[in-house]
Amino acid sequence: MRLLHALFGLYAIFVFALCVLFSLFVAILVPGLERRRRLVAGAARASFLLSGVKPEINGLDKLPAEGCGVGAKHCNYLDEILLK
């Protein structure tokens, strides 16, 4: 069982590294800020999908339709990517 956990950990690190490299190339080579943002957000979502992690977002229906600020009681850099 420990071997399976270790193999999955290596796989998840590999997937994350590929998504980071893709995002770096996108940030350098792709013209247009909005296009870069969409591609990098897609890469972040792909890393979740490929690693089998299913993020759960609760309370999204409570956010207003227009722009708003979201505050959290923790430090999580993925919130912005997942909420887009």
Contacts in CASP RR format, 6 or more apart in sequence:
PFRMAT RR
TARGET T0000
AUTHOR 0000-0000-0000
METHOD contacts of the structure
MODEL  1
MRLLHALFGLYAIFVFALCVLFSLFVAILVPGLERRRRLVAGAARASFLL
SGVKPEINGLDKLPAEGCGVGAKHCNYLDEILLK
11 51 0 8 1.000
12 51 0 8 1.000
15 47 0 8 1.000
15 50 0 8 1.000
15 51 0 8 1.000
16 47 0 8 1.000
16 51 0 8 1.000
19 43 0 8 1.000
19 44 0 8 1.000
19 46 0 8 1.000
19 47 0 8 1.000
22 43 0 8 1.000
23 39 0 8 1.000
23 40 0 8 1.000
23 43 0 8 1.000
23 44 0 8 1.000
26 36 0 8 1.000
26 39 0 8 1.000
26 40 0 8 1.000
26 43 0 8 1.000
27 36 0 8 1.000
27 40 0 8 1.000
30 36 0 8 1.000
30 39 0 8 1.000
41 81 0 8 1.000
41 84 0 8 1.000
44 78 0 8 1.000
44 81 0 8 1.000
44 82 0 8 1.000
45 81 0 8 1.000
45 82 0 8 1.000
48 54 0 8 1.000
48 55 0 8 1.000
55 78 0 8 1.000
55 82 0 8 1.000
57 82 0 8 1.000
57 83 0 8 1.000
60 83 0 8 1.000
63 70 0 8 1.000
70 79 0 8 1.000
70 83 0 8 1.000
72 79 0 8 1.000
END
